[in-house]
Amino acid sequence: MPTRRTVVLGTVASGIAMQTRNLLAKASQPATPVNFDVPAGACDCHTHIHGDAEKFPFFAGRVYTPETALPEEMAALHNSLHIQRVVIVTPSVYGTDNSPTLYGMKARGADARGVAVIDEKTPESELEAMDRTGIRGIRINLLTGGTNDPAVARQRFHTGVDRVKGRNWHVQFYTNLKIVSALKDQFGESPVPLVFDHFAGAEAALGTDQPGFSDLLGLVKSGKAYVKISGAYRASKAAPDYADVIPLAKALIAANPDRIVWGTDWPHPDAVTPPGKKPTDVTPLLQIDDGRLLNQLPMWAPDAAIREKILVTNPERHYGFDGRRAYHLPRV
């Protein structure tokens, strides 16, 4: 039976969110109903918040400018997907300003965790404060800025590890398989957990034999790394079902189902500024059907028990959710 909390979230999602969306943003909402039973306590482990630019100004050095995507819209998304929990990740457009992520986390309360972006100037006091709010890791984004130099990746990795190793946090990478291979030995010796975004940059069209994928599988199998089977549309050009992603997802899950988590990558920012436009010009968000994306999961993991690990158990353990499943969002 829906709880008062569910009703409140649903009201926010269907009312305020749609009004906000019409006025301020064009973040996509699911067009396809979920076609399998999503377990209670499920978590979307990769999302972003793009706040009102007047309240949350963008980083001057950004390479693109996204449309607004607000917590109310995210509530609508997750109400449709029957997702209770969320991990919000600071996107590159804010540099090291994590206030939009904290804003989104506050809106979701105990059902939210976050991943921050920091640098050498970020004081320890700020890390301590973010830890209290539910931040559980830092993100190193190499791919959006086009960084493909192993030396740069190695330096940023070691710096990141030094900042978080005493905090029970992890280091999250947005990179590609070339970097995974180049740093596999250092990754294998990491004193903190590692997380790779979006299939670690694997290209679905190249299959499981592509260079570097076996190194990724080795890190997953050893338990040293988690992989987010998220943003399938970033790995594949085979829209709308991205069938060529299936072998990658199945191989990663088979390597170690305890090290796999799932995410939407909502609100699907397009990090490539169109020709003739400046990075400060607003680039429309990609229109991705997250219902259709979520419906791929049973193809990747036919066993319901494995899906529960990916959606519930692994996020609970890794992001430090309390394990209680207070409510289950109703079907709509």
C-alpha positions in Angstrom: 0.0 0.0 0.0 1.4 3.4 -0.9 2.7 5.4 2.1 2.3 9.0 2.7 5.9 9.5 1.6 5.1 7.8 -1.7 2.0 10.0 -2.2 4.0 13.1 -1.5 6.7 12.1 -4.0 4.1 11.2 -6.6 2.4 14.6 -6.1 5.7 16.4 -6.5 6.6 14.3 -9.6 3.3 14.8 -11.4 2.6 18.4 -10.5 5.5 20.7 -9.6 7.9 18.7 -11.8 5.9 19.0 -15.0 5.3 22.7 -14.5 9.0 23.2 -13.8 9.9 21.1 -16.9 7.7 23.2 -19.1 9.2 26.4 -17.9 12.8 25.7 -17.3 14.0 22.5 -18.8 13.5 19.7 -21.3 14.9 16.7 -19.4 13.4 13.5 -20.8 10.8 11.4 -19.0 10.2 7.7 -19.6 7.9 7.0 -22.6 7.9 3.2 -22.1 6.4 1.5 -19.0 8.7 -0.8 -17.0 7.9 -4.4 -18.0 9.4 -6.3 -15.1 9.2 -6.3 -11.3 11.7 -3.7 -10.0 12.8 -4.9 -6.5 12.1 -2.7 -3.5 15.0 -0.4 -2.6 16.3 -0.2 -6.2 18.9 2.5 -6.9 19.7 4.6 -9.9 23.5 4.9 -9.4 24.2 7.6 -12.0 22.3 10.9 -12.3 23.1 14.6 -12.4 21.3 17.8 -11.3 21.6 21.0 -13.4 20.2 23.7 -11.1 18.9 27.2 -12.0 21.9 28.9 -13.5 21.3 32.0 -11.4 21.6 30.0 -8.2 24.2 27.5 -9.4 26.4 29.2 -12.0 28.4 27.0 -14.3 32.2 26.6 -14.3 33.9 29.1 -16.7 36.1 26.4 -18.2 33.2 24.0 -19.1 33.1 22.4 -22.6 29.3 22.5 -22.9 26.3 24.1 -21.3 23.3 21.9 -20.5 19.7 22.7 -20.0 18.2 22.7 -16.5 17.3 19.4 -14.8 15.8 19.7 -11.3 15.2 17.4 -8.4 11.4 17.5 -9.0 11.9 16.2 -12.5 14.2 13.5 -11.2 11.4 12.5 -8.8 9.1 12.1 -11.7 11.6 10.0 -13.5 12.1 7.6 -10.6 8.4 7.5 -9.8 7.8 6.1 -13.3 10.7 3.7 -13.1 9.8 2.4 -9.6 13.2 3.5 -8.3 13.6 4.5 -4.7 17.2 5.5 -4.3 19.6 7.6 -6.2 23.3 8.5 -6.5 23.8 12.0 -7.8 27.2 12.8 -9.5 28.6 16.3 -9.9 28.9 16.9 -13.7 31.9 18.6 -15.3 30.0 21.8 -16.0 30.3 22.8 -12.3 34.0 22.2 -11.9 34.6 21.6 -8.2 31.3 23.3 -7.1 29.3 20.4 -5.6 26.4 22.6 -4.4 24.0 21.5 -7.2 24.6 17.8 -6.2 24.1 18.6 -2.5 20.9 20.5 -3.4 19.6 17.4 -5.3 20.6 15.1 -2.4 18.8 17.2 0.1 15.6 17.0 -1.9 15.7 13.2 -1.8 16.8 12.9 1.9 18.0 9.5 3.1 17.4 7.9 -0.2 20.2 9.9 -1.9 24.0 9.5 -1.9 26.5 11.6 -3.9 29.8 11.6 -5.8 31.7 14.9 -5.7 34.4 16.6 -7.8 37.4 18.0 -5.9 40.9 19.3 -6.5 44.0 20.0 -4.5 42.4 23.2 -3.1 39.4 21.5 -1.6 39.9 21.7 2.2 39.6 18.7 4.5 36.8 20.5 6.3 34.7 20.6 3.1 35.3 16.8 2.6 34.2 16.2 6.2 31.0 18.3 5.6 30.2 16.5 2.4 30.7 13.1 4.1 28.0 14.1 6.6 25.6 14.9 3.9 26.1 11.5 2.1 28.9 12.0 -0.4 30.6 8.7 -0.8 33.3 9.2 -3.4 35.0 11.6 -5.9 34.8 11.6 -9.6 37.7 11.9 -12.0 36.3 12.9 -15.4 38.9 12.3 -18.1 36.6 11.7 -21.1 34.5 14.8 -21.2 37.5 17.0 -21.5 39.2 14.6 -24.0 42.1 13.6 -21.7 43.6 10.4 -22.9 47.1 10.6 -21.5 48.0 7.7 -19.1 50.5 10.0 -17.2 47.8 12.5 -16.5 45.3 9.8 -15.5 47.9 8.2 -13.2 48.7 11.4 -11.4 45.0 12.3 -10.9 44.4 8.7 -9.7 47.1 8.8 -7.0 46.1 12.3 -5.9 42.4 11.2 -5.6 43.3 8.1 -3.6 45.4 10.2 -1.2 42.4 12.4 -0.5 39.8 9.7 0.1 41.6 6.7 1.5 40.9 7.6 5.1 37.2 8.3 4.5 35.7 5.1 3.4 35.0 6.7 0.0 35.8 5.5 -3.5 37.3 7.0 -6.7 35.0 7.0 -9.8 36.4 7.3 -13.3 34.9 8.5 -16.5 37.5 7.3 -19.0 38.1 4.6 -21.7 39.6 1.2 -22.0 43.0 2.6 -23.1 43.4 4.2 -19.7 42.0 1.1 -17.9 44.8 -1.0 -19.6 47.5 1.5 -19.0 46.8 1.8 -15.3 45.6 -1.8 -14.6 48.4 -2.6 -12.2 47.9 0.6 -10.2 44.2 0.0 -10.2 44.7 -3.5 -9.0 46.7 -2.2 -6.0 44.3 0.6 -5.1 43.6 0.9 -1.3 40.2 2.3 -2.1 37.3 0.9 -4.3 37.2 2.0 -7.9 34.1 2.7 -10.0 34.1 3.0 -13.8 31.2 4.9 -15.4 29.3 3.8 -18.5 30.9 0.5 -19.3 34.3 2.1 -18.8 34.1 3.6 -22.2 33.8 0.3 -24.0 32.3 0.5 -27.5 29.5 -2.0 -28.0 30.2 -2.3 -31.8 33.7 -3.7 -31.0 32.4 -6.5 -28.8 34.1 -8.3 -25.9 37.4 -8.8 -27.8 38.1 -5.1 -28.1 41.5 -4.0 -26.6 41.3 -3.4 -22.9 38.0 -5.1 -22.2 39.7 -8.2 -20.8 41.7 -5.9 -18.4 38.4 -4.4 -17.2 37.0 -7.9 -16.7 40.0 -8.8 -14.6 39.6 -5.8 -12.3 35.9 -6.6 -11.9 36.5 -10.3 -11.3 39.1 -9.5 -8.6 36.7 -7.3 -6.8 38.9 -4.2 -7.1 36.5 -2.3 -9.4 32.8 -1.7 -9.8 31.4 -0.9 -13.3 28.2 1.1 -13.9 26.3 -0.6 -16.7 24.8 2.8 -17.3 24.4 5.1 -20.3 24.0 2.3 -22.8 23.4 4.9 -25.5 26.9 6.2 -24.9 28.4 2.8 -25.6 26.2 2.0 -28.6 24.8 3.7 -31.7 22.2 0.9 -32.1 19.2 2.9 -30.9 16.6 2.4 -29.5 17.4 -1.0 -27.9 21.2 -1.0 -28.1 21.3 -4.8 -28.7 25.0 -4.7 -29.2 25.5 -3.8 -25.6 24.2 -7.2 -24.4 27.5 -9.1 -24.8 29.4 -6.4 -22.8 26.8 -6.3 -20.0 26.6 -10.1 -19.8 30.4 -10.5 -19.7 30.7 -7.9 -16.9 28.0 -9.4 -14.8 29.4 -12.9 -15.3 32.8 -11.7 -14.2 31.5 -10.6 -10.8 27.8 -9.7 -10.2 28.8 -8.3 -6.8 30.6 -5.4 -8.6 28.0 -4.2 -11.0 25.5 -1.3 -10.5 23.0 0.3 -12.9 22.2 3.9 -13.7 20.3 6.0 -16.1 22.7 8.9 -16.7 19.7 11.2 -16.5 19.2 13.9 -17.6 21.4 12.8 -20.5 23.6 15.8 -21.2 25.1 16.1 -24.7 28.7 17.0 -23.9 29.6 17.8 -27.5 28.9 21.5 -28.4 27.4 21.6 -31.9 29.5 23.1 -34.7 29.2 26.8 -34.9 28.2 27.0 -31.2 30.2 28.1 -28.2 30.6 26.1 -25.0 28.6 28.8 -23.3 25.6 28.3 -25.7 23.0 25.9 -24.2 23.1 22.5 -25.8 19.7 20.6 -25.6 19.6 17.5 -23.4 19.5 14.2 -25.3 16.0 12.7 -25.4 16.5 9.2 -24.0 13.6 6.8 -23.0 14.8 5.6 -19.6 11.9 3.1 -19.4 13.2 1.4 -22.5 16.8 1.5 -21.0 15.7 -0.1 -17.8 13.8 -2.8 -19.7 17.1 -3.9 -21.2 18.3 -5.1 -17.7 16.4 -8.4 -17.8 18.2 -9.2 -21.1 21.5 -8.5 -19.5 20.7 -10.3 -16.3 17.8 -12.8 -16.8 18.1 -14.0 -13.2 15.9 -11.9 -10.8 18.3 -12.6 -7.9 21.2 -11.1 -9.9 19.1 -8.1 -10.9 18.4 -7.5 -7.2 22.1 -7.5 -6.5 22.7 -4.9 -9.2 19.8 -2.7 -8.3 19.6 -3.1 -4.5 22.3 -5.1 -2.7 25.4 -3.7 -4.4 24.4 0.0 -4.1 23.4 -0.6 -0.4 26.8 -1.9 0.3 28.9 0.4 -1.8 27.1 3.7 -1.2 26.3 3.1 2.4 22.5 3.0 2.3 21.0 1.7 5.6 19.5 -1.4 4.0 16.0 -0.6 5.1 13.4 -0.6 2.3 11.0 1.9 3.7 8.6 2.1 0.7 8.2 0.9 -2.8 7.1 3.3 -5.4 3.8 2.3 -7.0 3.2 1.4 -10.6 1.8 4.3 -12.5 
